[in-house]
Amino acid sequence: MSVQPSIGKPISRLEGHLKVTGAAKYAGEYPAENLVYGYIVNSTITKGQIKHIDTTPAKALEGVIEVFTHENRPSLAWFDFQYSDMDAPPGNAFKPLADAKILYNGQPIALVVAETFELARYAATLVKFEYEEEAFDTNLIDNLNKARSPKVGLATFLKPLPTKPVGNYRKAYEQSYAKASGEFLHGTEHHNPLELFATTTIYEGEGKLKIYDKTQGTVNCQLYVSNVFGLKYKNVQVISPYVGGAFGSGLRPQFQLFFSVMAALELKRPVRVTLDRHQMFTFGHRPPTLQHTHFGADATGKIQALHHAAYAETSRFEDYTEVVVNWSNMIYPSANTLMEYKLVPMDVFTPLDMRAPGGSTGSHAIESTMDELAYALNMDPLELRLINYSETDESTGRPFSSKELRQCYLQGAEKFGWSERSPQPRSMKRGNKLVGYGMATGIWESMQLPARAEARLTKEGKLHVLSAVTDIGTGTLTVMTQIAADELGLPIEDVSFSYGDSKMPFAPIQGGSFTVSTVGSAIKAAGSALRKKIFQKAQSIKGATWKKLKPEDVLFHGGAVSLKTDPHDSISFREIIEANKGKVIKTTNLSVPKALKLKKYTRAAHSAAFVEVEVDEELGIINVTRALTTVAAGRIINPKTARSQILGGMIWGISKALREETITDHELGKYMNQNLAEYHIPVHADLHELDVIFVEETDEIVNELGTKGVGEIGLVAIPPAIANAVYHATGKRINQFPIHFDSLI
Ligand code: MOS
């Protein structure tokens, strides 16, 4: 039997059928006997104290079981650090129902538990709160004078602060032949995955819980629950195989988890807490930012001065940071640089990573300033990128582990037809519409974290691998199965992957585009260890003839081990299991990134985006008629799921540039469009030709798989490419996202 490798094949999602037929169960769908429903009550003021609570009318309703507030909250963990988690920024994590204090608008202040969801929701309207209000501030732009440097903490390890200034940027900028600068404003955005946050907690007695949760990290939530509720770590099981999108909103334990667990422990019965769509706007968000840039170049286009500064919102209790400004100098070398990143604490919930956090924000400022610089030089924007192409990361002086960005530019320009662009703004037309072409560069760091995996040769001679990792809709199940299959030379049908359960071997949160590199490496290591064990068994069964063989003398292929020199001298996995008295053979293996070696390199995926827009100036309508992203992300395990990741990122890019916006009423300190009718995202009618090219890239440094991750890079370059195309079409440089139609009329 000849088995083709699975890696590199465009295999459809293995769980696709379960999902489209509704057979896949999500956190809020698990049945349980005696199940009751919790509904959260949110604060209607932005800052102050709860003075009085009246729960009597709510409790008087038949079927209402309990109303939890800070007044009757059970005694829980005291210390702030016990509420922390793997993605917690420096500061003190939010503690639900800790006291009478109101820290932000929409804060959860009570949980009503009832026999049905509808009853709990109705009863929630009857709980009355009297507040003492205090002055608050939610307006970033009015408070730039309060900007300060972020606190440094554990999270800073994955999100480095800006590099130190080099040379004298101010002088270099003033003396530059060509200059470009800009002020860029981004508003608040909310994640809005299709699946609402939900937790079903099954109380199993004696401090034991089985928790179905919507999360990007089963182990992260297990840690949080055992710390906060003082339960034995091994008595808390968090299960989350299917996740209906998260985009970062599930990186930290969300408060419905807290409420569901608290009520289940108090009532000693299963409790489900599901958020409403409007409540999806009451925790983390992409923070609003204001950015400034000053780029200067000599007459040949070589950049001499780079200044990039960002002011970002955070909460009063945690310092959420993301990498916004570091990228410019990673892409473009300059002898004189100044990178600045400051936070402004406001009366809001702590911001939260949202797909390509910081990257999709910073790239707009960088790439639109580059576009402006190209016009100042009277040069093609792509030519300017090529003149400033950097083979090493000048911001740190380290080489790239690999970088095929040049191929992204060249193959993208070719396929898109960039050479047909006429340079002058407003020079291209189609009927009564202006046509514009824009391009931009994208970069996203390729990270890897430690993880563990288990590999088992089953009684049937098949392979079963396990990891606690989730699959947030990215194709993790499929890709991990492919990696495992190739490790043992099996067809994908003979491999199964169990995941999304904290009882399984450790995996970190799923995010940062690091899951394939992190968990994939662990599975590869576990598979390789299993191969060794199987080989030893085979040797002992085969006796004398195989005794002197080394692992490299045999092949694992089609469910058998055979001699490389004589394929007929072989032993099947089934025979091995039989000789093992029918017992499973298993190994677990920890995969740890080779930190010392990796530190010597900058590891990043790159991309180039090319966009065509049509602008109707009479109506102010912008249509992205064509978009292409070329991506260099190392080895692509599954071209189909990877392409879907990039397409999803591109659609979000269109959304970010043209649609998405959470509107805050700063008089009230409140988000005003907490629903999908008024929080705009692109629909099918907004989407036209989208295309993706993966350029060849071999990386022997990043990890053993050579993968860089594709979850986020697709979102980075599209928004600035759209802004640049709008400028090319209209001659109007609009640096505020989303671009509103009235700014074009
Ligand atoms: Mo991603 S924002 O790390 O889920």
Boltz pocket constraint, residues with backbone or C-beta under 6 A from the ligand:
constraints:
  - pocket:
      binder: B
      contacts: [[A, 216], [A, 246], [A, 247], [A, 248], [A, 249], [A, 251], [A, 353], [A, 354], [A, 355], [A, 356], [A, 357], [A, 510], [A, 511], [A, 512], [A, 513]]
      max_distance: 6.0
